[in-house]
């Protein structure tokens, strides 16, 4: 169709006018969006120790909590589904024999200093963390990778099995198949940072960046406005570090904190009942086992499993939880805590049956009557463990076992456990990575004796099943092998499984989108502070505080 010059001019002018109008609308929307960004700091209370937030040096929950706002791994754990989700990686795949893992990175991810994240940067960060980590539990996560032991022994400066294929592709080669390794990548020691700068801690890729670290007082993080998932909701997070849980609780009650990471045990019952706080209280079971570990090669446990089973049947876990812990924990059913993929809810475990305990003791050759069986329980004298163990001792006494205690300072106790010097000791195991392998292979495979297998437990059948599980790529078949291993372990009773710990937190009335997962982590990117004026009149007021 032929167009006249006047018509062409009119259409051109109209298009220009639309373009100008769109430009000003965009500028207005951008200005409104920028103006609407929250400028209030989010105040979070945590308790000491907070010694480091460097991925290689993290050893405490509160260090991991803070560092998770600064750093990210290639994958993230989704506690709702129990599955792994992409974070800095976009996809991954094992070879058919389970000895090679290929990981493809996302494009255009940058560190806080603007440098692009490449496969070479990931390799460098991992190797630096491996060489600088002081926790054997972190170091051991690398040891299935080809060349890790050579680097550990000082013969090489790199891990040859971590290979850079190109800028966006990593290849991991294992000495032996390890299909659990992909879950290990969620551990802080595998978080990614710029290892080629002198900054301490180094820049990460997370939604917040470090602004100020006042040792043992506070850590201030600012919003990373170039975060790859989009603009974080909070302007800043100010972590206040406390020596005393009670003081932290008082500051929360006076409105100085938007989040309290730990509540004193003796306050939990009152908080849960108080209408002012019960709607602000968060709780969920953690990926944890709290147990007494029996050294199966030391007396009195070296003569077989009958005594160990008897001790398990002698304990009323629910009564201890209700009496001492205020119902704050969950009685344990086996070696693997609930919340993990493949958790067996029908695991029979050990019910409270003192008569069966007495019968097993008789079967084991112990004479019933006035003669009590002596048992020494060692423990670290922190965190109120004595109260729990005293009730354990009372219940054991009822079936003919006389308990004495050996309390120790935590650092010394930890060394004694590692040296395999404890015959019966308290151990609380938190997941390093969200997979049953971490509770079975780490604690009961014979290769971990002297590392994290504190019971010196050695069952060739269990070793075989755990080794086979690491070769199995099919998740369903892999979990079935782990189930079989757990059943044998529970039957052999190298531990007295007591509880699964729970998280207990408090949030402020203006906080939204904050949830705690079963590894006690928070997705800081999604947390936000609601504007009080927007909520006014919508929330019910109770004693001057709003319910959420």
C-alpha positions in Angstrom: 0.0 0.0 0.0 1.2 3.5 -0.9 1.7 5.9 2.1 1.5 9.6 1.7 4.3 11.9 3.3 1.8 13.4 5.7 0.7 10.0 7.0 4.3 8.9 7.3 5.2 12.0 9.3 2.2 11.5 11.6 3.0 7.9 12.3 6.7 8.8 13.0 5.7 11.6 15.4 3.3 9.3 17.2 6.0 6.6 17.6 8.5 9.2 18.9 5.9 10.5 21.4 5.2 7.0 22.6 9.0 6.4 23.0 9.4 9.6 25.0 6.4 8.8 27.2 7.7 5.2 27.8 11.1 6.7 28.8 9.6 9.0 31.4 7.3 6.2 32.8 10.4 4.0 33.1 12.3 6.7 34.9 9.3 7.3 37.2 8.9 3.6 38.0 12.6 3.3 38.6 12.6 6.3 40.9 9.6 4.9 42.8 11.2 1.4 43.0 14.4 2.9 44.3 12.5 5.1 46.8 10.6 2.1 48.0 13.7 0.0 48.7 13.7 -0.5 52.5 16.5 1.4 54.2 16.0 0.0 57.7 18.7 -2.4 59.0 17.6 -5.9 60.1 18.9 -6.6 63.6 19.7 -10.3 64.3 20.9 -11.6 67.7 23.3 -14.5 67.8 25.5 -15.8 70.7 29.2 -16.5 70.7 31.4 -17.9 69.5 31.7 -16.2 66.1 35.3 -16.7 65.3 35.2 -16.6 61.5 32.8 -16.3 58.6 35.4 -17.5 56.1 34.0 -20.7 54.4 37.2 -22.7 55.2 37.1 -21.9 58.9 33.4 -22.1 59.8 32.8 -24.6 62.6 29.8 -23.2 64.5 26.1 -22.9 63.5 26.1 -19.1 64.0 29.1 -18.6 61.8 27.4 -20.6 59.1 24.2 -18.6 59.5 26.0 -15.3 59.0 28.3 -16.5 56.2 25.3 -17.9 54.3 24.2 -14.3 53.5 27.7 -13.5 52.0 28.6 -16.8 50.2 26.9 -19.4 48.1 27.7 -22.9 46.8 27.1 -24.3 43.4 23.9 -25.9 44.7 21.4 -25.2 47.5 19.3 -27.5 49.6 15.6 -27.2 49.5 14.3 -28.5 52.9 10.7 -28.5 51.7 11.3 -31.0 48.9 14.5 -32.6 50.2 16.1 -31.9 46.8 19.1 -30.0 45.6 18.5 -26.8 43.6 20.8 -24.9 41.3 22.5 -21.8 42.8 25.8 -20.9 41.0 25.5 -24.1 38.9 22.8 -24.6 36.3 23.0 -28.3 35.8 25.2 -31.4 36.8 25.5 -35.0 35.9 27.3 -38.1 37.1 28.9 -40.7 34.8 27.3 -44.1 34.7 30.0 -45.5 37.0 29.7 -42.7 39.6 33.4 -41.8 39.3 33.0 -38.6 37.4 30.8 -35.5 38.0 30.3 -32.8 35.4 29.0 -29.4 36.7 28.0 -26.5 34.4 28.0 -23.0 35.9 25.5 -20.2 35.3 26.5 -17.3 33.1 27.2 -13.8 34.4 27.6 -14.5 38.1 29.8 -12.0 39.7 31.6 -11.6 43.1 30.9 -8.6 45.2 34.0 -6.9 43.7 32.6 -7.3 40.2 34.9 -10.2 39.0 33.1 -12.9 37.1 32.8 -16.4 38.6 34.5 -19.0 36.4 35.3 -22.7 36.8 38.9 -21.7 37.5 37.7 -19.4 40.3 35.6 -22.3 41.8 38.6 -24.7 41.7 40.9 -22.1 43.3 38.4 -21.4 46.1 37.9 -25.0 46.9 41.6 -25.8 47.0 42.2 -22.8 49.2 39.5 -23.9 51.6 40.9 -27.5 51.6 44.4 -26.3 52.5 43.2 -23.8 55.1 40.5 -25.7 56.9 41.2 -26.8 60.4 38.2 -29.1 60.8 38.9 -32.7 59.8 35.2 -33.1 59.1 35.6 -30.4 56.4 38.8 -31.8 55.0 37.4 -35.3 54.8 34.7 -34.2 52.4 37.4 -33.8 49.7 39.2 -37.0 50.2 37.3 -39.1 47.6 38.5 -36.7 44.9 41.6 -37.8 42.9 44.7 -35.9 44.1 43.3 -34.6 47.3 45.5 -36.8 49.5 48.5 -35.8 47.5 47.8 -32.1 48.1 47.0 -32.8 51.8 50.4 -34.4 52.2 52.1 -31.4 50.6 53.3 -33.0 47.4 51.1 -31.0 45.1 49.6 -27.5 45.2 46.4 -28.5 43.5 43.8 -31.2 43.5 44.2 -32.9 40.2 40.7 -34.4 40.2 39.1 -30.9 40.2 39.5 -30.1 36.5 38.6 -27.0 34.6 37.1 -28.0 31.2 36.2 -24.4 30.2 35.1 -21.2 31.9 31.7 -22.6 32.7 32.4 -26.3 33.2 34.0 -28.3 36.0 34.9 -32.0 36.0 35.3 -33.8 39.3 37.0 -37.2 39.2 36.8 -39.6 42.2 39.1 -42.4 43.4 36.0 -44.4 44.2 32.4 -43.7 43.2 30.8 -41.1 45.4 27.3 -40.2 44.4 26.9 -38.5 47.9 29.5 -35.9 46.9 26.9 -33.7 45.1 25.2 -33.2 48.5 28.5 -32.4 50.1 28.7 -29.3 47.8 26.2 -27.6 50.0 28.7 -27.5 52.9 30.4 -24.2 53.6 33.8 -25.5 52.7 32.6 -25.7 49.1 31.1 -22.2 49.1 32.6 -20.0 46.4 34.7 -16.8 46.9 37.4 -14.8 45.2 40.5 -16.5 46.5 42.9 -14.2 44.7 42.4 -11.1 46.9 43.8 -10.2 50.3 40.4 -9.2 51.7 39.5 -11.1 54.9 37.0 -12.5 54.5 37.1 -12.6 50.7 34.2 -11.3 48.5 31.5 -13.8 47.8 28.4 -13.9 45.5 25.6 -13.8 48.1 22.8 -11.3 48.5 24.7 -9.3 51.1 28.3 -8.2 51.4 30.5 -7.5 54.4 30.7 -3.9 55.5 32.1 -4.1 59.1 33.2 -6.8 61.5 33.6 -5.7 65.1 35.0 -8.9 66.6 32.8 -10.4 69.3 30.4 -7.4 69.1 28.7 -7.2 65.7 28.9 -7.9 62.0 27.3 -5.5 59.5 26.3 -6.7 56.0 25.0 -4.4 53.3 22.7 -5.3 50.4 24.4 -6.6 47.2 22.4 -4.5 44.7 23.8 -6.5 41.8 22.8 -9.9 43.2 22.2 -12.4 40.4 18.7 -13.5 41.7 17.5 -9.9 41.9 17.5 -7.1 44.5 17.5 -8.4 48.1 14.7 -7.1 50.3 16.8 -5.8 53.3 19.1 -2.8 53.1 21.4 -4.3 55.7 21.7 -7.1 58.3 23.3 -6.2 61.6 24.3 -9.3 63.5 24.7 -8.5 67.2 26.9 -11.0 69.0 26.0 -11.8 72.6 27.8 -13.5 75.4 24.6 -14.3 77.3 21.4 -15.8 75.9 19.3 -14.1 78.6 20.6 -10.7 77.6 19.8 -11.4 74.0 16.3 -12.4 75.0 15.8 -9.2 77.0 17.0 -7.1 73.9 14.5 -9.0 71.8 11.7 -8.3 74.2 12.6 -4.6 74.3 12.3 -4.4 70.5 16.0 -4.1 69.7 16.1 -7.3 67.6 14.1 -8.5 64.6 15.4 -12.0 65.0 16.7 -14.0 67.9 18.7 -17.1 67.0 18.6 -19.0 70.3 16.3 -19.1 73.3 17.5 -20.2 76.7 16.1 -23.7 77.4 14.5 -22.7 80.6 12.5 -19.9 78.8 11.1 -22.0 75.9 8.0 -23.2 77.8 7.1 -19.7 78.9 7.6 -18.3 75.4 5.4 -20.9 73.8 2.6 -20.1 76.3 2.9 -16.3 76.3 0.2 -14.8 73.9 2.6 -11.9 73.2 5.3 -14.2 71.8 3.9 -17.5 70.8 2.9 -16.3 67.4 6.4 -15.0 66.9 8.0 -18.3 68.0 9.6 -20.6 65.3 10.5 -24.2 65.9 11.4 -27.2 63.7 13.4 -30.5 64.1 16.9 -30.2 62.9 19.0 -32.7 60.9 20.7 -33.9 64.1 21.2 -36.9 66.4 21.9 -36.5 70.1 23.3 -39.8 71.5 25.6 -41.7 73.8 28.3 -43.4 71.7 29.6 -46.8 72.9 33.2 -47.7 72.0 32.6 -51.3 70.9 36.2 -52.3 71.5 36.3 -51.1 75.1 34.8 -52.6 78.1 32.0 -53.0 79.0 30.8 -52.9 75.4 33.4 -55.2 73.8 31.6 -58.4 74.7 28.7 -58.0 72.3 25.6 -56.1 71.4 23.3 -57.4 74.2 24.4 -54.8 76.8 24.2 -52.1 74.2 20.7 -53.1 73.2 19.7 -53.3 76.9 20.8 -49.7 77.5 18.7 -48.5 74.6 15.6 -50.3 75.9 16.1 -48.9 79.4 15.6 -45.3 78.4 12.3 -43.4 78.4 13.2 -40.7 75.9 9.8 -39.1 76.0 9.9 -38.7 79.8 13.4 -37.1 79.6 12.3 -34.8 76.8 9.2 -33.7 78.7 10.8 -33.4 82.1 14.2 -31.8 81.4 13.8 -30.4 77.9 10.3 -29.1 78.1 9.3 -31.0 75.0 11.9 -29.1 73.0 13.4 -32.1 71.3 12.1 -35.1 69.4 12.8 -38.7 70.7 15.1 -40.5 68.3 14.0 -43.6 66.4 17.3 -44.6 64.7 20.6 -43.4 63.3 19.0 -41.1 60.6 16.9 -38.1 61.7 13.6 -37.2 60.3 13.5 -34.6 57.5 16.0 -36.3 55.3 15.1 -37.9 51.9 14.7 -41.5 52.6 13.9 -41.2 56.3 12.2 -44.4 57.5 9.2 -43.4 59.6 8.5 -47.1 60.3 12.0 -47.7 61.8 11.2 -49.7 65.0 14.2 -48.4 66.9 14.1 -48.9 70.6 11.0 -48.3 72.7 11.0 -47.9 76.5 10.9 -51.5 77.8 12.8 -51.9 81.1 11.7 -55.5 81.5 13.3 -56.3 78.1 16.4 -54.4 79.2 16.7 -56.6 82.3 16.3 -59.7 80.3 19.0 -58.7 77.8 21.3 -58.0 80.7 20.7 -61.5 82.1 21.2 -63.0 78.6 24.5 -61.1 78.5 25.7 -62.8 81.7 25.0 -60.0 84.2 23.6 -61.3 87.5 20.5 -59.5 88.6 20.1 -58.5 92.3 22.1 -56.1 94.5 25.2 -56.1 92.3 25.1 -53.1 89.9 26.9 -52.9 86.6 29.3 -49.9 86.6 29.2 -47.4 83.7 31.2 -44.2 83.2 29.6 -41.6 81.0 31.9 -38.8 79.7 30.5 -35.6 78.3 31.4 -32.0 77.6 30.3 -29.8 80.5 28.5 -27.2 78.4 24.9 -26.6 77.4 23.2 -28.3 80.3 24.0 -31.8 79.3 24.4 -32.9 82.9 20.6 -32.5 83.6 19.8 -34.8 80.7 22.4 -37.4 81.6 21.4 -37.5 85.3 17.9 -38.6 84.3 19.4 -41.1 81.9 21.4 -42.4 84.9 18.3 -42.7 87.0 16.6 -44.8 84.4 19.6 -47.0 83.9 19.8 -47.4 87.7 16.3 -48.9 87.6 17.6 -51.8 85.5 20.7 -52.4 87.5 23.3 -50.1 86.1 25.3 -47.7 88.3 26.4 -44.5 86.5 29.3 -42.2 87.2 30.1 -39.1 85.3 33.3 -37.7 83.8 32.8 -34.0 82.7 35.4 -32.4 80.5 36.0 -29.0 78.8 34.8 -29.1 75.2 38.1 -28.8 73.5 39.7 -31.5 75.5 36.6 -33.7 75.2 36.6 -33.3 71.4 40.3 -34.4 71.3 39.6 -37.4 73.5 36.8 -38.5 71.2 39.0 -38.2 68.2 41.8 -40.2 69.9 39.2 -42.9 70.6 39.7 -42.6 74.3 36.1 -42.4 75.4 34.3 -45.6 76.2 30.8 -44.0 76.6 30.4 -40.4 75.6 27.8 -37.8 74.6 27.8 -36.9 70.9 25.6 -34.4 69.1 26.0 -34.8 65.3 24.7 -32.1 63.0 24.4 -32.7 59.2 27.4 -31.4 57.3 25.4 -32.1 54.2 21.7 -33.0 53.8 21.9 -36.7 53.0 21.6 -40.0 55.1 25.2 -40.8 54.0 26.4 -38.1 56.4 24.8 -40.0 59.4 25.7 -43.5 58.2 28.9 -43.5 56.3 30.5 -40.7 58.4 29.6 -42.2 61.7 29.7 -46.0 61.1 31.9 -46.9 58.1 35.1 -48.5 59.3 37.2 -46.1 57.2 36.0 -43.3 59.5 37.3 -44.8 62.7 39.4 -42.1 64.4 37.8 -39.5 62.3 34.0 -39.4 62.9 33.3 -43.0 63.8 33.7 -42.5 67.5 32.3 -46.0 68.4 35.0 -47.9 66.4 32.1 -49.7 64.9 33.2 -52.2 62.2 30.7 -54.4 60.4 31.8 -55.7 56.9 28.2 -56.0 55.8 27.5 -52.4 56.6 30.7 -51.2 54.9 29.7 -53.1 51.8 26.2 -51.6 51.7 27.5 -48.1 52.3 30.1 -48.5 49.6 27.5 -49.8 47.2 25.2 -46.8 48.0 28.0 -44.4 46.9 28.2 -46.2 43.5 24.4 -46.1 42.9 23.2 -43.2 40.7 19.5 -44.1 41.0 18.3 -42.3 44.1 15.6 -44.8 45.0 18.0 -47.7 44.9 20.7 -45.7 46.7 18.3 -44.9 49.5 17.3 -48.5 49.8 20.9 -49.5 50.3 21.2 -46.9 53.0 18.0 -48.2 54.7 19.5 -51.7 54.8 22.7 -50.4 56.4 20.8 -48.4 59.0 18.7 -51.4 60.1 21.9 -53.4 60.8 23.5 -50.5 62.6 20.5 -49.9 64.8 20.3 -53.6 65.6 24.0 -53.7 66.5 23.4 -50.6 68.8 26.8 -48.9 68.8 25.0 -45.9 70.2 22.2 -45.0 72.5 20.1 -42.7 70.3 18.3 -40.2 72.5 16.9 -37.2 70.6 16.7 -35.2 67.5 17.3 -31.5 68.4 14.9 -28.8 67.4 15.6 -25.1 66.5 13.9 -22.5 68.7 13.8 -18.9 67.4 11.9 -15.6 67.8 11.1 -13.1 65.0 9.9 -9.5 65.2 6.3 -8.6 64.4 7.3 -6.7 61.2 9.3 -9.5 59.8 8.0 -11.6 56.9 9.3 -14.4 54.6 11.7 -15.7 57.3 11.7 -19.4 57.8 14.3 -21.7 59.3 15.1 -24.9 57.5 16.1 -28.2 59.1 19.8 -27.4 58.8 19.0 -24.2 60.8 19.6 -21.9 57.9 17.7 -18.9 56.6 17.3 -17.8 53.0 18.4 -14.2 53.7 17.5 -13.1 50.1 13.8 -13.5 50.8 13.6 -12.0 54.3 12.0 -8.5 54.5 10.7 -6.0 57.0 7.1 -5.0 56.5 6.2 -1.3 56.8 4.3 -0.7 60.0 2.0 1.8 58.4 0.9 -0.7 55.8 0.1 -3.3 58.4 -1.7 -0.9 60.8 -5.2 -2.1 61.5 -4.7 -5.4 59.8 -3.0 -7.2 62.6 -4.5 -8.1 65.9 -2.7 -6.4 68.8 -1.7 -8.4 71.8 -0.1 -6.7 74.7 1.3 -4.0 72.4 2.8 -6.5 69.9 1.4 -7.7 66.6 0.7 -11.3 65.7 2.1 -12.6 62.5 
